[in-house]
Amino acid sequence: MQILIDNPVIFCYSVNTMQRYQEDKVRIQCTDNNQYVDAVIVSRNQFGILMILANGDIRLTFKKKPNKNLYVASKGGYEFVYNPTQ
């Protein structure tokens, strides 16, 4: 998959089919330093959400917290949280 940023919309191209489809751009929070960063949702299923940071260099796999509308991922010792209702 190839990610192209075409402000303000981000498009992804499937390498196999070269089909273009629009992805959701969201903001996620790093709970360790209380900063927000832009990310792109690549895929989602009933168990979690796969995202990449908007610059495309870090992939995060968010797992849904039981009984909450909250998703949590960790990478490099940092914890990231995504709340789809915000």
C-alpha positions in Angstrom: 0.0 0.0 0.0 1.3 3.4 -0.9 0.2 6.5 1.1 -0.1 9.9 -0.6 -1.0 13.0 1.3 -3.1 15.3 -0.9 -4.1 18.1 1.5 -6.6 18.1 3.1 -7.6 14.6 2.0 -5.3 11.5 2.3 -5.6 8.8 -0.3 -4.2 5.3 -0.2 -3.4 3.2 -3.3 -3.4 -0.6 -3.1 -0.2 -1.7 -4.7 -1.9 -4.8 -6.2 -4.8 -3.1 -7.9 -3.9 0.6 -7.8 -7.4 1.3 -6.7 -7.7 4.7 -4.9 -9.8 5.0 -1.8 -10.1 7.7 0.9 -9.0 6.9 4.4 -10.1 8.5 7.7 -7.7 11.0 9.2 -7.9 11.1 13.0 -6.1 12.6 16.0 -4.6 10.3 18.6 -3.2 11.1 22.0 0.1 10.1 23.5 -0.8 9.6 27.2 2.9 9.7 28.3 3.4 13.4 27.2 -0.2 14.5 26.6 0.5 15.4 23.0 -1.8 14.8 20.0 -0.7 13.6 16.6 -2.5 13.0 13.3 -2.9 9.5 12.1 -4.6 7.7 9.2 -6.8 4.6 9.7 -5.7 1.9 7.3 -8.0 -0.9 8.4 -10.4 -1.8 11.1 -12.2 -4.9 12.4 -14.2 -5.9 15.4 -11.0 -6.3 17.5 -9.1 -3.2 16.7 -7.8 -0.5 14.3 -4.6 -0.3 12.3 -3.3 3.2 11.9 -0.2 4.9 10.5 1.0 8.3 11.6 0.3 11.0 9.0 3.9 11.2 7.9 3.8 7.4 7.2 6.8 6.2 9.2 5.1 4.5 12.2 2.4 1.9 12.3 0.2 1.4 15.4 -2.2 -1.4 16.1 -5.0 -0.2 18.4 -6.9 -2.8 20.5 -10.4 -2.0 21.8 -10.8 -1.8 25.6 -13.5 -4.1 26.9 -16.8 -2.3 27.7 -15.4 1.1 26.6 -15.4 3.1 23.4 -11.6 3.5 23.6 -8.7 2.0 21.7 -5.1 1.7 23.0 -1.8 1.0 21.3 1.8 1.1 22.4 5.0 1.7 20.5 8.6 2.4 21.7 7.5 2.6 25.3 4.8 5.2 24.6 1.0 4.6 25.0 -1.4 6.0 22.5 -5.2 6.4 22.9 -7.9 6.8 20.3 -11.4 7.8 21.2 -13.7 7.7 18.2 -16.3 9.9 19.9 -14.0 12.9 20.1 
